[in-house]
Amino acid sequence: MRTVSIIIPVKEVNDYIKESIPHILNLDYKDFEIIIFADVHAAVSFPKTTIIATGKIGPAEKRDLALKYARGSIFAFLDDDAYPRRDWLSNALRHFDNPEVAAVGGPAVTPSSDTFHQKVSGAVFLSKIGGGNPDRYWPIGGVKEVDDWPSVNLLVRRSVFERVGGFNSDYWPGEDTKLCLDIIKTGGKIIYDPDVFVWHHRREGLIRHLRQVGGYGLHRGFFAKKFPETSKKLKYFIPSFFVIFLSVGMSLFFTHNYFFSRFFYAGIGVYTIALIIALFQIQGKEKNLAVSLVSLFYISLTHIWYGIRFLQGYLFTKDLKSELKTITE
């Protein structure tokens, strides 16, 4: 039996952690420890849990401390606002029987307890049209090999994690993409399993949602330039193409050019059809028509803001360092 170290980086021990710990303690796989890396000392304790004060450092740097403090042969990375299904570890660990498997990830699903606007934020990502990777947010399909997976729900062999030097703390968000790229460069496989399942609370409100996806867009654009092996893919460029299409279209809208007007209206028509398809895909999972309908508004703004920030990262950003890392420099 393998010992698993569940690694959770936090600013402070919050209500989400207090929700998560009972779910972790109820896992059907029992050979694990929990290590919480927090900015400040916490005057609380939980069974099987060590809380280590790190000072104000970023999530990637906190996760890297697992090499110093954790005893497990598998590191199971979990965000503070996520909590696992009971069979999370047992379903993940079976894949490590294959020595070629270096890491395993699964979906992070919006809990039913989330507020309306949190559910809307989560619903954006439930279709390929909305977010491009719905299997990250819903248990879709079967077991497959992937080249990139977020650290909200990611298990990595300790030996592999040490070999690649852990997370690159220069990047946040994006440190998990860089870790996965480093893993596959060593020849290791990263496996997606829909049954390696956690719940993940979403951002509350449109502004926080856009701030999050804007950060994703900026880093993905920069990574498409700096680390093209896994980031220079057409799907990541499509929102930027949409932004360019809208910008050119709006600037020429009043020229009364018959051909261009037809082309512009046709493009808007295609996008509208895509949103309708997204609506059916989201509603098939979410089962809440109000959430599904409002998510279409979020999707449009997500595409525009992500596209703008992607272009910023790809065309205009020469260097990109995590603002969290600069705290300690």
N, C-alpha and C positions, 0 to 999 in steps of 0.2 A: 504494500500500500504506500502511495506517495504522500508526503506531507505537502500541503498547499499553504502558502502564505497569501492571505487576502490583503491587498494593499489599497488603502483609501487615503488620498491626500485631501486635506480640508484647510480652510482658514481657521475655523474653530469648530468645536463639537456642537453641532446644531440640531434642530428638530429632525432634519432628514436622517442624520446619523442615528438618532434615537429610534427612528422608525425602521431603519435598515438592520440594525444589530439583531433584533429578535428573529427576523427572516433568515439571517445568516446562521444564527445559532440553531435554527430548525432544519438546516440542510440535512439531506439523507446521507451525506458523506461527512464523516466526523473527524478525519485526521487533518485538521486545519488550525491555523492561528490567524488572528486579525491584528493587523498593525495599522494604526491611524497616525498619520503624520500631520500635525497641526502647527499653526503659527505660534500659538501660545499654549502654555500648560493648561490642562483641563482638570478641574477638581471633581471628576466623575470617573467611574470605572465600570467595565462590562466584563462578563465571563470570557475567557480565552482571548482577551484583547489587551494589547499594549498600546498606549498612547504616548507618542514621542513629540516633544516640542522642538521645532526646527528653526524658529524665527521666520521672518517674512521672506520666503523664497517661493518660486513658482511650483506648480503641480509636477512638472517633469523632474525637477530637482528632488522633490519629495519622493517621487516614485523610485528614483535612482538610489535613494537611501536604503531600499530593500536589500541591496547587496551587502550592506553593513549590518543590518539589524534582523533580517528575516532568516529563518532556518529551513524553509521549504525548498523542495526541488522544482516546484512549479510556483510562479508568481501569478496570482489572479488579480488583475487590476480592475477596480470598481470605483466609479465616481461617488461622491458623498450623497448625491441626490438620486441614487439608483439602489435597488434592492433585488435580490435574486429569487427566482422560483426554487422550490425545495430540491429539485433534481439538477440544479445548475452545475455543480461540480462533478457529479457522477456522469452526467452526459458529456461534459467536456473532457474528462480525464481518459475516457476510453480511446480517444484519438491519439493520445500520447503513447499508446502501445506501439504505434508505428514510429520508429526512430527518425524517420524523415520529417515528421511533423514537429515544427518549432513553436507554433502558436495556434490558438483556437479562439474564435470569436463567435458571437451570436447577436440576435436582435435585442434592442432596448426599446421596450413598448411603453407607450403612455399609460399610466395607471388610470383606472376609472374614477379615482378620487380626485384627480386634477380638476382645476376650475375650467370653465367654458373656454376662456382664452388660452389657457395652457393646452387644452385639447385641440384648439384650432391651430396653434403653433405646431403641435405634433402631427396633425392631419396633413399639413403642407408636404410632409416627407413620405406620405403613404402611397404616392404614385410616382412612376418614373418621370412624368411630366413635371411634377412639383419639385422633387429633390434629386431624382436620378438614381438613388440607391434605396428603394423601399425595403429591401431585405435587412437593412440596418435598423429598421424601425418596426418591422412586423415579421413574424415567422413565415417566410415565403420559400417555397421550393424545397430542395433536398440539400444534403451535404455536398459542398463543393470547395474547390481551392480558390482563394482570393489573393490579391496582392496588396491590399490596404484595408485596415480595420480600425475603428476608433477605440480609444482606451477606456471608454465607459464600460466596456464588457470585453476584456481581452485577457487571455491566459497565455503565458510565455514560459518556456523552459528556462530555468535559472541559468543553466550553462550557456544557452544561446544569448540570453540577455546580457550576461557578463562578457561574452565574446564580442558582441557588437558595441559594447560600451554604454548600454542603456539608452535612455532617451536623450535626444539632443535638446538641451534646455534653452538653446538660442531661439527656439521656435515655440510659440504658443498663440493660438492653436496651430496644429501642424506637426507637433513633436511625435504624434503617433504614426502619421504618414511616413516620417523620416525613419522611425524605428522599423516599421514594416518593410520599407525599402532596404534597409540594412540587413534585415533578416533574410529576405529572398536573395540578396546578393551573396549570402553565405551558402545558398543552396537549400535552405530550409523551406518547408511548406507552411502556409497559413491556411487553416481550414475554417470555413463557415459552417455552422450547424444550427438550424432553426430551433433546436431544442436546448441550446445553451442560452437560456432565456433569462433576461432581467427586465424589471420595470424601471422606467427613467422619467422623472418629473421634467416637464418642459418649462420654457421661459414664459413668464407671465406678462402678457401685453405685447402690442405690436412693436413698440420701440425696442424693447429688450430682445424680441425675436430678430428684428432687423440688425441690431448690433451684433448678435451672434452670427448670423449668416454673412454679414459684411466682413467679419473677421475670417470666416471660412473662405470667402471669395478672394480676399486680399492674399491670404497665404497660399491658396491653391494656384492663383495666378503667378505668384512668385515661384512656387514649386514647379509649375509647368515650364518655367524657364531654367531653374537651377537643378531640378531633379526630374527631368522629363520621362524617366523610365516608367513611372506609374502615374504621373500627374498630367502629362501632355496628351490628353485624350479629348476627342471631339465633344463628348458630353459636357465637359467642364467649360468649353468655349461657347456653347450654344446660348446661354443667357447674355453673353457679351455681344454676340451676333444680333440678338433681339434688341438690345439697347442701341446698337448702331442703326439697325433698321428703323426703330422708332425715331431716333435723332434725325436721320436723313429724311424720313417721311414727314415729320413735323415741320422741318425747315423748308420743304418743297411743297407742303400741303396747299399753299395759297398761290402756287404758280399756275394752277388750272391746266396742267399738262394732262391730257386725256390718258395717254399710255401710262404715265406714272401713277395717276390717281387709281386706275384700274388695278395696277400692280400692288399699290399700298392697301387698297381695300381687300384685295385677295389675301394678302399676308395677314391682315387683321382677322379675316374670316377663318383662315387656317388656325390661327392662334385661339380663336373662340372655340372652334371645334375641339382643339386639344384640351382646353379647359373643361369642356363638357365631358370628354373622355375621362379626365382626371376626377371630375365630380363622381362619376359612376365607380371608378376605382376606389376612391376614398370612402364613399358611402358603403361600398361592399365590405369594408373593414370596420369603419367607425360606427355605422348604424345610427348616426345622429344627423339628420338632414340639416339642422341649423348649423352645426359645426362644419359639415361638409360644404355648405354654401358660403359661409364666411371665409373658409379656407381658400376659396378661389381668389378673393381679394388679397389675402396674404400671399398667395402664390405669385400673383402678378407683381406685387411690390418686391417679393423675394427675388424674382428673376431680374428685375431692374437693378436693385441694389447690389445683389451678388455680381451681376454683369459689370456694373461700374467698378466695383472694388477689384474684381478679377483683372480688368484692364489696367487698373492702377498698379496691381502687383506684377502683372506681366510686362507692361510697357515702361513704367515709370519708377519702379522700386529697384534700386541698385543693391540695397542691403536691407535685411529685415530681421530685427532682433526682438525677442519677446519683451514687452514692457515690464513683465513680472521679473525677468532676470535683472533688469537695470536697477531694481530695488536694492540689490546687494552689491552693486558695483559703484 
